[in-house]
Amino acid sequence: MNIKMKKVLFLVIPLSFTTPSLVSADGWFKSSERGVAPVENALYKQECSGCHYAYQPGLLPARSWEKIMKNLDNHFGDNAELSKEDTLKLTNYAVKNASDNSNYKRSKKIHRSISKNETPIRITEVAYIKRKHRELSRRHLADNPEVKTLGNCQACHTKIDKGSFSEREINIPGFGAWDD
């Protein structure tokens, strides 16, 4: 084994044990994951999915989550107030996993599409998400009783719970698989 290979192994082997998220199963470095990080926080799932889909924090930047969590008394027209302790826990989780703190490719793309002076509080306000859905018509969304709004992501994205929004995994109710 030559000296260059020894140096590489000296650097890679310890990293593979200490930072598994940087090294894939086959030992190669990976820059980031696809999609967005799936929701893995039980409290977040429980509290958020009580009224709507528990959107992955990687769909919005940290400043958006902070703004949303500060206004739970008027959460899109509803009172979603929680204890201070739970609010703090959920805010920390959302901020930690927000698009600007994520290593997931789609979250990074989402974040790059948002101007620094914007603080969207709706996923549907994000430029990247609007652009990805521009080909959908009113009959796909508003006139579709199983979809109704662009914010009803889980109606069409079949692997959303895994954080995957791949076009290959889209099935629009009443229309079938998405064929671009």
Contact map, one row per residue, 1 for C-alpha under 8 A:
111011000000000000000000000000000000000000000000000000000000000000000000000000000000000000000000000000000000000000000000000000000000000000000000000000000000000000000000000000000000
111111000000000000000000000000000000000000000000000000000000000000000000000000000000000000000000000000000000000000000000000000000000000000000000000000000000000000000000000000000000
111111100000000000000000000000000000000000000000000000000000000000000000000000000000000000000000000000000000000000000000000000000000000000000000000000000000000000000000000000000000
011111110000000000000000000000000000000000000000000000000000000000000000000000000000000000000000000000000000000000000000000000000000000000000000000000000000000000000000000000000000
111111111000000000000000000000000000000000000000000000000000000000000000000000000000000000000000000000000000000000000000000000000000000000000000000000000000000000000000000000000000
111111111100000000000000000000000000000000000000000000000000000000000000000000000000000000000000000000000000000000000000000000000000000000000000000000000000000000000000000000000000
001111111110000000000000000000000000000000000000000000000000000000000000000000000000000000000000000000000000000000000000000000000000000000000000000000000000000000000000000000000000
000111111111000000000000000000000000000000000000000000000000000000000000000000000000000000000000000000000000000000000000000000000000000000000000000000000000000000000000000000000000
000011111111100000000000000000000000000000000000000000000000000000000000000000000000000000000000000000000000000000000000000000000000000000000000000000000000000000000000000000000000
000001111111110000000000000000000000000000000000000000000000000000000000000000000000000000000000000000000000000000000000000000000000000000000000000000000000000000000000000000000000
000000111111111000000000000000000000000000000000000000000000000000000000000000000000000000000000000000000000000000000000000000000000000000000000000000000000000000000000000000000000
000000011111111100000000000000000000000000000000000000000000000000000000000000000000000000000000000000000000000000000000000000000000000000000000000000000000000000000000000000000000
000000001111111110000000000000000000000000000000000000000000000000000000000000000000000000000000000000000000000000000000000000000000000000000000000000000000000000000000000000000000
000000000111111111000000000000000000000000000000000000000000000000000000000000000000000000000000000000000000000000000000000000000000000000000000000000000000000000000000000000000000
000000000011111111110110000000000000000000000000000000000000000000000000000000000000000000000000000000000000000000000000000000000000000000000000000000000000000000000000000000000000
000000000001111111110110001000000000000000000000000000000000000000000000000000000000000000000000000000000000000000000000000000000000000000000000000000000000000000000000000000000000
000000000000111111110000000000000000000000000000000000000000000000000000000000000000000000000000000000000000000000000000000000000000000000000000000000000000000000000000000000000000
000000000000011111110000000000000000000000000000000000000000000000000000000000000000000000000000000000000000000000000000000000000000000000000000000000000000000000000000000000000000
000000000000001111111110000000000000000000000000000000000000000000000000000000000000000000000000000000000000000000000000000000000000000000000000000000000000000000000000000000000000
000000000000001111111111000000000000000000000000000000000000000000000000000000000000000000000000000000000000000000000000000000000000000000000000000000000000000000000000000000000000
000000000000000000111111000001000000000000000000000000000000000000000000000000000000000000000000000000000000000000000000000000000000000000000000000000000000000000000000000000000000
000000000000001100111111000011110000000000000000000000000000000000000000000000000000000000000000000000000000000000000000000000000000000000000000000000000000000000000000000000000000
000000000000001100111111111111000000000000000000000000000000000000000000000000000000000000000000000000000000000000000000000000000000000000000000000000000000000000000000000000000000
000000000000000000011111111111000000000000000000000000000000000000000000000000000000000000000000000000000000000000000000000000000000000000000000000000000000000000000000000000000000
000000000000000000000011111100000000000000000000000000000000000000000000000000000000000000000000000000000000000000000000000000000000000000000000000000000000000000000000000000000000
000000000000000000000011111100000000000000000000000000000000000000000000000000000000000000000000000000000000000000000000000000000000000000000000000000000000000000000000000000000000
000000000000000100000011111110000000000000000000000000000000000000000000000000000000000000000000000000000000000000000000000000000000000000000000000000000000000000000000000000000000
000000000000000000000011111111000000000000000000000000000000000000000000000000000000000000000000000000000000000000000000000000000000000000000000000000000000000000000000000000000000
000000000000000000000111001111100000000000000000000000000000000000000000000000000000000000000000000000000000000000000000000000000000000000000000000000000000000000000000000000000000
000000000000000000001111000111111000000000000000000000000000000000000000000000000000000000000000000000000000000000000000000000000000000000000000000000000000000000000000000000000000
000000000000000000000100000011111000000000000000000000000000000000000000000000000000000000000000000000100000000000000000000000000000000000000000000000000000000000000000000000000000
000000000000000000000100000001111100000000000000000000000000000000000000000000000000000000000000000000111000000000000000000000000000000000000000000000000000000000000000000000000000
000000000000000000000000000001111111000000000000000000000000000000000000000000000000000000000000000000111000000000000000000000000000000000000000000000000000000000000000000000000000
000000000000000000000000000000011111000000000000000000000000000000000000000000000000000000000000000000011100000000000000000000000000000000000000000000000000000000010000000000000000
000000000000000000000000000000001111100000000000000000000000000000000000000000000000000000000000000000011110000000000000000000000000000000000000000000000000000000111100000000000000
000000000000000000000000000000001111110000000000000000010110000000000000000000000000000000000000000000011110000000000000000000000000000000000000000000000000000000110000000000000000
000000000000000000000000000000000011111000000000000000011100000000000000000000000000000000000000100001010000000000000000000000000000000000000000000000000000000001100000000000000000
000000000000000000000000000000000001111100000000000000010000000000000000000000000000000000000000000000000000000000000000000000000000000000000000000000000000000111100000000000000000
000000000000000000000000000000000000111110011000000001111000000000000000000000000000000000000000000000000000000000000000000000000000000000000000000000000000000010100000000000000000
000000000000000000000000000000000000011111001000000000000000000000000000000000000000000000000000000000000000000000000000000000000000000000000000000000000000000000000000000000000000
000000000000000000000000000000000000001111111000000000000000000000000000000000000000000000001000000000000000000000000000000000000000000000000000000000000000000000000000000000000000
000000000000000000000000000000000000000111111100000000000000000000000000000000000000000000000000000000000000000000000000000000000000000000000000000000000000000000000000000000000000
000000000000000000000000000000000000000011111110000000000000000000000000000000000000000001000000000000000000000000000000000000000000000000000000000000000000000000000000000000000000
000000000000000000000000000000000000001011111111100001000000000000000000000000000000000001000000000000000000000000000000000000000000000000000000000000000000000000000000000000000000
000000000000000000000000000000000000001111111111100001000000000000000000000000000000000000000000000000000000000000000000000000000000000000000000000000000000000000000000000000000000
000000000000000000000000000000000000000001111111110000000000000000000000000000000000000000000000000000000000000000000000000000000000000000000000000000000000000000000000000000000000
000000000000000000000000000000000000000000111111110000000000000000000000000000000000000000000000000000000000000000000000000000000000000000000000000000000000000000000000000000000000
000000000000000000000000000000000000000000011111111111000000000000000000000000000000000000000000000000000000000000000000000000000000000000000000000000000000000000000000000000000000
000000000000000000000000000000000000000000011111111111000000000000000000000000000000000000000000000000000000000000000000000000000000000000000000000000000000000000000000000000000000
000000000000000000000000000000000000000000000111111100000000000000000000000000000000000000000000000000000000000000000000000000000000000000000000000000000000000000000000000000000000
000000000000000000000000000000000000000000000001111110000000000000000000000000000000000000000000000000000000000000000000000000000000000000000000000000000000000000000000000000000000
000000000000000000000000000000000000000000000001111111000000000000000000000000000000000000000000000000000000000000000000000000000000000000000000000000000000000000000000000000000000
000000000000000000000000000000000000000000000001101111100000000000000000000000000000000000000000000000000000000000000000000000000000000000000000000000010100000000000000000000000000
000000000000000000000000000000000000001000011001100111110000000000000000000000000000000000000000000000000000000000000000000000000000000000000000000000000000000000000000000000000000
000000000000000000000000000000000000001000000000000011111010000000000000000000000000000000000000000000000000000000000000000000000000000000000000000000000000000000000000000000000000
000000000000000000000000000000000001111000000000000001111110000000000000000000000000000000000000000000000000000000000000000000000000000000000000000000000000000000100000000000000000
000000000000000000000000000000000000101000000000000000111111100010000000000000000000000000000110111000000000000000000000000000000000000000000000000000000000000000000000000000000000
000000000000000000000000000000000001100000000000000000011111100000000000000000000000000000000000111111010010000000000000000000000000000000000000000000000000000000000000000000000000
000000000000000000000000000000000001000000000000000000111111100000000000000000000000000000000000011000000010010000000000001000000000000000000000000000000000000000000000000000000000
000000000000000000000000000000000000000000000000000000001111110110000000000000000000000000000000011100000010011000000001101001000000000000000000000000000000000000000000000000000000
000000000000000000000000000000000000000000000000000000001111111110000000000000000000000000000010011110000000001000000010000000000000000000000000000000000000000000000000000000000000
000000000000000000000000000000000000000000000000000000000001111111000000000000000000000000000111111110000000000000000000000000000000000000000000000000000000000000000000000000000000
000000000000000000000000000000000000000000000000000000000000111111100000000000000000000000000010000000000000000000000010000000000000000000000000000000000000000000000000000000000000
000000000000000000000000000000000000000000000000000000000001111111110000000000000000000000000000000000000000000000000011100000000000000000000000000000000000000000000000000000000000
000000000000000000000000000000000000000000000000000000001001111111111000000000000000000000100110010000000000000000000000100000000000000000000000000000000000000000000000000000000000
000000000000000000000000000000000000000000000000000000000000011111111100000000000000000000100010000000000000000000000000000000000000000000000000000000000000000000000000000000000000
000000000000000000000000000000000000000000000000000000000000001111111110000000000000000000000000000000000000000000000000100000000000000000000000000000000000000000000000000000000000
000000000000000000000000000000000000000000000000000000000000000111111111001000000000000000000000000000000000000000000000100000000000000000000000000000000000000000000000000000000000
000000000000000000000000000000000000000000000000000000000000000011111111000000000000001000100000000000000000000000000000000000000000000000000000000000000000000000000000000000000000
000000000000000000000000000000000000000000000000000000000000000001111111000000000000000000000000000000000000000000000000000000000000000000000000000000000000000000000000000000000000
000000000000000000000000000000000000000000000000000000000000000000111111111000000000000000000000000000000000000000000000000000000000000000000000000000000000000000000000000000000000
000000000000000000000000000000000000000000000000000000000000000000011111111000111100000000000000000000000000000000000000000000000000000000000000000000000000000000000000000000000000
000000000000000000000000000000000000000000000000000000000000000000000011111001111000000000000000000000000000000000000000000000000000000000000000000000000000000000000000000000000000
000000000000000000000000000000000000000000000000000000000000000000000011111111110000000000000000000000000000000000000000000000000000000000000000000000000000000000000000000000000000
000000000000000000000000000000000000000000000000000000000000000000010011111111110000000000000000000000000000000000000000000000000000000000000000000000000000000000000000000000000000
000000000000000000000000000000000000000000000000000000000000000000000000011111000000000000000000000000000000000000000000000000000000000000000000000000000000000000000000000000000000
000000000000000000000000000000000000000000000000000000000000000000000000011111100000000000000000000000000000000000000000000000000000000000000000000000000000000000000000000000000000
000000000000000000000000000000000000000000000000000000000000000000000000111111110000000000000000000000000000000000000000000000000000000000000000000000000000000000000000000000000000
000000000000000000000000000000000000000000000000000000000000000000000001111011111000000000000000000000000000000000000000000000000000000000000000000000000000000000000000000000000000
000000000000000000000000000000000000000000000000000000000000000000000001111001111100000000000000000000000000000000000000000000000000000000000000000000000000000000000000000000000000
000000000000000000000000000000000000000000000000000000000000000000000001100000111110001000000000000000000000000000000000000000000000000000000000000000000000000000000000000000000000
000000000000000000000000000000000000000000000000000000000000000000000001000000011111011000000000000000000000000000000000000000000000000000000000000000000000000000000000000000000000
000000000000000000000000000000000000000000000000000000000000000000000000000000001111111000000000000000000000000000000000000000000000000000000000000000000000000000000000000000000000
000000000000000000000000000000000000000000000000000000000000000000000000000000000111111100000000000000000000000000000000000000000000000000000000000000000000000000000000000000000000
000000000000000000000000000000000000000000000000000000000000000000000000000000000011111110000000000000000000000000000000000000000000000000000000000000000000000000000000000000000000
000000000000000000000000000000000000000000000000000000000000000000000000000000000111111111000000000000000000000000000000000000000000000000000000000000000000000000000000000000000000
000000000000000000000000000000000000000000000000000000000000000000001000000000001111111111100000000000000000000000000000000000000000000000000000000000000000000000000000000000000000
000000000000000000000000000000000000000000000000000000000000000000000000000000000001111111110000000000000000000000000000000000000000000000000000000000000000000000000000000000000000
000000000000000000000000000000000000000000000000000000000000000000000000000000000000111111111000000000000000000000000000000000000000000000000000000000000000000000000000000000000000
000000000000000000000000000000000000000000110000000000000000000000000000000000000000011111111100000000000000000000000000000000000000000000000000000000000000000000000000000000000000
000000000000000000000000000000000000000000000000000000000000000011001000000000000000001111111110000000000000000000000000000000000000000000000000000000000000000000000000000000000000
000000000000000000000000000000000000000000000000000000000000000000000000000000000000000111111111000000000000000000000000000000000000000000000000000000000000000000000000000000000000
000000000000000000000000000000000000000010000000000000000000000000000000000000000000000011111111100000000000000000000000000000000000000000000000000000000000000000000000000000000000
000000000000000000000000000000000000000000000000000000001000010010000000000000000000000001111111110000000000000000000000000000000000000000000000000000000000000000000000000000000000
000000000000000000000000000000000000000000000000000000001000111011000000000000000000000000111111110010000000000000000000000000000000000000000000000000000000000000000000000000000000
000000000000000000000000000000000000000000000000000000000000010000000000000000000000000000011111110011000000000000000000000000000000000000000000000000000000000000000000000000000000
000000000000000000000000000000000000100000000000000000001100010000000000000000000000000000001111111011000000000000000000000000000000000000000000000000000000000000000000000000000000
000000000000000000000000000000000000000000000000000000001111110010000000000000000000000000000111111111000010000000000000000000000000000000000000000000000000000000000000000000000000
000000000000000000000000000000000000000000000000000000001111110000000000000000000000000000000000111111000011011000000000000000000000000000000000000000000000000000000000000000000000
000000000000000000000000000000000000000000000000000000000101110000000000000000000000000000000000011111000011001000000000000000000000000000000000000000000000000000000000000000000000
000000000000000000000000000000000000000000000000000000000100110000000000000000000000000000000011111111100000000000000000000000000000000000000000000000000000000000000000000000000000
000000000000000000000000000000000000100000000000000000000100000000000000000000000000000000000001111111110011000000000000000000000000000000000000000000000000000000000000000000000000
000000000000000000000000000000111000000000000000000000000000000000000000000000000000000000000000000011111011000000000000000000000000000000000000000000000000000000000000000000000000
000000000000000000000000000000011111100000000000000000000100000000000000000000000000000000000000000001111111000000000000000000000000000000000000000000000000000000000000000000000000
000000000000000000000000000000011111000000000000000000000000000000000000000000000000000000000000000000111111100000000000000000000000000000000000000000000000000000000000000000000000
000000000000000000000000000000000111000000000000000000000000000000000000000000000000000000000000000000011111110000000000000000000000000000000000000000000000000000000000000000000000
000000000000000000000000000000000011000000000000000000000111000000000000000000000000000000000000011101111111111000000000000000000000000000000000000000000000000000000000000000000000
000000000000000000000000000000000000000000000000000000000000000000000000000000000000000000000000001101111111111100000000000000000000000000000000000000000000000000000000000000000000
000000000000000000000000000000000000000000000000000000000000000000000000000000000000000000000000000000001111111110000000000000010000000000000000000000000000000000000000000000000000
000000000000000000000000000000000000000000000000000000000011000000000000000000000000000000000000001000000111111111000000000001111000000000000000000000000000000000000000000000000000
000000000000000000000000000000000000000000000000000000000001100000000000000000000000000000000000001100000011111111000000000000000000000000000000000000000000000000000000000000000000
000000000000000000000000000000000000000000000000000000000000000000000000000000000000000000000000000000000001111111100000000000000000000000000000000000000000000000000000000000000000
000000000000000000000000000000000000000000000000000000000000000000000000000000000000000000000000000000000000111111100000000001110000000000000000000000000000000000000000000000000000
000000000000000000000000000000000000000000000000000000000000000000000000000000000000000000000000000000000000011111110100000001110000000000000000000000000000000000000000000000000000
000000000000000000000000000000000000000000000000000000000000000000000000000000000000000000000000000000000000000111111100000000000000000000000000000000000000000000000000000000000000
000000000000000000000000000000000000000000000000000000000000000000000000000000000000000000000000000000000000000001111110000000000000000000000000000000000000000000000000000000000000
000000000000000000000000000000000000000000000000000000000000000000000000000000000000000000000000000000000000000000111110000000000000000000000000000000000000000000000000000000000000
000000000000000000000000000000000000000000000000000000000000000000000000000000000000000000000000000000000000000001111111000000000000000000000000000000000000000000000000000000000000
000000000000000000000000000000000000000000000000000000000000101100000000000000000000000000000000000000000000000000011111100000000000000000000000000000000000000000000000000000000000
000000000000000000000000000000000000000000000000000000000001000100000000000000000000000000000000000000000000000000000111111011000000000000000000000000000000000000000000000000000000
000000000000000000000000000000000000000000000000000000000001000110110000000000000000000000000000000000000000000000000011111010000000000000000000000000000000000000000000000000000000
000000000000000000000000000000000000000000000000000000000000000000000000000000000000000000000000000000000000000000000001111111000000000000000000000000000000000000000000000000000000
000000000000000000000000000000000000000000000000000000000011000000000000000000000000000000000000000000000000000000000001111111001000000000000000000000100000000000000000000000000000
000000000000000000000000000000000000000000000000000000000000000000000000000000000000000000000000000000000000000000000000011111001100000000000000000001100000000000000000000000000000
000000000000000000000000000000000000000000000000000000000000000000000000000000000000000000000000000000000000000000000001111111101100000000000000000000000000000000000000000000000000
000000000000000000000000000000000000000000000000000000000001000000000000000000000000000000000000000000000000010011000001011111111100000000000000000000000000000000000000000000000000
000000000000000000000000000000000000000000000000000000000000000000000000000000000000000000000000000000000000010011000000000011111110000000000000000000000000000000000000000000000000
000000000000000000000000000000000000000000000000000000000000000000000000000000000000000000000000000000000000110011000000000001111111000000000000000000000000000000000000000000000000
000000000000000000000000000000000000000000000000000000000000000000000000000000000000000000000000000000000000010000000000001111111111100000000000000000000000000000000000000000000000
000000000000000000000000000000000000000000000000000000000000000000000000000000000000000000000000000000000000000000000000000111111111110000000000000000000000000000000000000000000000
000000000000000000000000000000000000000000000000000000000000000000000000000000000000000000000000000000000000000000000000000000111111110000000000000000000000000000000000000000000000
000000000000000000000000000000000000000000000000000000000000000000000000000000000000000000000000000000000000000000000000000000011111111000000000000000000000000000000000000000000000
000000000000000000000000000000000000000000000000000000000000000000000000000000000000000000000000000000000000000000000000000000001111111100000000000000000000000000000000000000000000
000000000000000000000000000000000000000000000000000000000000000000000000000000000000000000000000000000000000000000000000000000000111111110000000000000000000000000000000000000000000
000000000000000000000000000000000000000000000000000000000000000000000000000000000000000000000000000000000000000000000000000000000001111110000000000000000000000000000000000000000000
000000000000000000000000000000000000000000000000000000000000000000000000000000000000000000000000000000000000000000000000000000000000111111111000000000000000000000000000000000000000
000000000000000000000000000000000000000000000000000000000000000000000000000000000000000000000000000000000000000000000000000000000000011111111000000000000000000000000000000000000000
000000000000000000000000000000000000000000000000000000000000000000000000000000000000000000000000000000000000000000000000000000000000000111111111000000000000000000000000000000000000
000000000000000000000000000000000000000000000000000000000000000000000000000000000000000000000000000000000000000000000000000000000000000111111111000000000000000000000000000000000000
000000000000000000000000000000000000000000000000000000000000000000000000000000000000000000000000000000000000000000000000000000000000000111111111001000000000000000000000000100100000
000000000000000000000000000000000000000000000000000000000000000000000000000000000000000000000000000000000000000000000000000000000000000111111111001111000000000000000000000000000000
000000000000000000000000000000000000000000000000000000000000000000000000000000000000000000000000000000000000000000000000000000000000000001111111101110000000000000000000000000000000
000000000000000000000000000000000000000000000000000000000000000000000000000000000000000000000000000000000000000000000000000000000000000001111111100100000000000000000000000000000000
000000000000000000000000000000000000000000000000000000000000000000000000000000000000000000000000000000000000000000000000000000000000000001111111111100000000000000000000000011000000
000000000000000000000000000000000000000000000000000000000000000000000000000000000000000000000000000000000000000000000000000000000000000000000111111100000000000000000000000000000000
000000000000000000000000000000000000000000000000000000000000000000000000000000000000000000000000000000000000000000000000000000000000000000000001111100000010000000000000000010000000
000000000000000000000000000000000000000000000000000000000000000000000000000000000000000000000000000000000000000000000000000000000000000000011101111111010011000000000000000010000000
000000000000000000000000000000000000000000000000000000000000000000000000000000000000000000000000000000000000000000000000000000000000000000001111111111010000000000000000000000000000
000000000000000000000000000000000000000000000000000000000000000000000000000000000000000000000000000000000000000000000000000000000000000000001100001111110000000000000000000000000000
000000000000000000000000000000000000000000000000000000000000000000000000000000000000000000000000000000000000000000000000000100000000000000001000001111111000000000000000000000000000
000000000000000000000000000000000000000000000000000000000000000000000000000000000000000000000000000000000000000000000000001100000000000000000000000011111000000000000000000000000000
000000000000000000000000000000000000000000000000000010000000000000000000000000000000000000000000000000000000000000000000000000000000000000000000001111111111000000000000000000000000
000000000000000000000000000000000000000000000000000000000000000000000000000000000000000000000000000000000000000000000000000000000000000000000000000001111111100100000000000000000000
000000000000000000000000000000000000000000000000000010000000000000000000000000000000000000000000000000000000000000000000000000000000000000000000000000011111110100000000000000000000
000000000000000000000000000000000000000000000000000000000000000000000000000000000000000000000000000000000000000000000000000000000000000000000000011000011111110000000000000110000000
000000000000000000000000000000000000000000000000000000000000000000000000000000000000000000000000000000000000000000000000000000000000000000000000001000011111110000000000011110000000
000000000000000000000000000000000000000000000000000000000000000000000000000000000000000000000000000000000000000000000000000000000000000000000000000000001111111100011100111000000000
000000000000000000000000000000000000000000000000000000000000000000000000000000000000000000000000000000000000000000000000000000000000000000000000000000000111111100000000111000000000
000000000000000000000000000000000000000000000000000000000000000000000000000000000000000000000000000000000000000000000000000000000000000000000000000000000000111111111000100000000000
000000000000000000000000000000000000010000000000000000000000000000000000000000000000000000000000000000000000000000000000000000000000000000000000000000001100111111111000000000000000
000000000000000000000000000000000000011000000000000000000000000000000000000000000000000000000000000000000000000000000000000000000000000000000000000000000000001111110000000000000000
000000000000000000000000000000000000110000000000000000000000000000000000000000000000000000000000000000000000000000000000000000000000000000000000000000000000001111110000000000000000
000000000000000000000000000000000011111000000000000000010000000000000000000000000000000000000000000000000000000000000000000000000000000000000000000000000000001111111000000000000000
000000000000000000000000000000000111000000000000000000000000000000000000000000000000000000000000000000000000000000000000000000000000000000000000000000000000101111111100000000000000
000000000000000000000000000000000010000000000000000000000000000000000000000000000000000000000000000000000000000000000000000000000000000000000000000000000000101100111110110000000000
000000000000000000000000000000000010000000000000000000000000000000000000000000000000000000000000000000000000000000000000000000000000000000000000000000000000100000011111110000000000
000000000000000000000000000000000000000000000000000000000000000000000000000000000000000000000000000000000000000000000000000000000000000000000000000000000000000000001111110000000100
000000000000000000000000000000000000000000000000000000000000000000000000000000000000000000000000000000000000000000000000000000000000000000000000000000000000000000000111110000001100
000000000000000000000000000000000000000000000000000000000000000000000000000000000000000000000000000000000000000000000000000000000000000000000000000000000000111000001111111000001100
000000000000000000000000000000000000000000000000000000000000000000000000000000000000000000000000000000000000000000000000000000000000000000000000000000000001110000001111111100001100
000000000000000000000000000000000000000000000000000000000000000000000000000000000000000000000000000000000000000000000000000000000000000000000000000000000001110000000000111110111100
000000000000000000000000000000000000000000000000000000000000000000000000000000000000000000000000000000000000000000000000000000000000000000010000000000000011000000000000011111111100
000000000000000000000000000000000000000000000000000000000000000000000000000000000000000000000000000000000000000000000000000000000000000000000001011000000011000000000000001111110000
000000000000000000000000000000000000000000000000000000000000000000000000000000000000000000000000000000000000000000000000000000000000000000000001000000000000000000000000000111110000
000000000000000000000000000000000000000000000000000000000000000000000000000000000000000000000000000000000000000000000000000000000000000000010000000000000000000000000000001111111100
000000000000000000000000000000000000000000000000000000000000000000000000000000000000000000000000000000000000000000000000000000000000000000000000000000000000000000000000001111111100
000000000000000000000000000000000000000000000000000000000000000000000000000000000000000000000000000000000000000000000000000000000000000000000000000000000000000000000001111100111110
000000000000000000000000000000000000000000000000000000000000000000000000000000000000000000000000000000000000000000000000000000000000000000000000000000000000000000000011111100111111
000000000000000000000000000000000000000000000000000000000000000000000000000000000000000000000000000000000000000000000000000000000000000000000000000000000000000000000000000000001111
000000000000000000000000000000000000000000000000000000000000000000000000000000000000000000000000000000000000000000000000000000000000000000000000000000000000000000000000000000000111
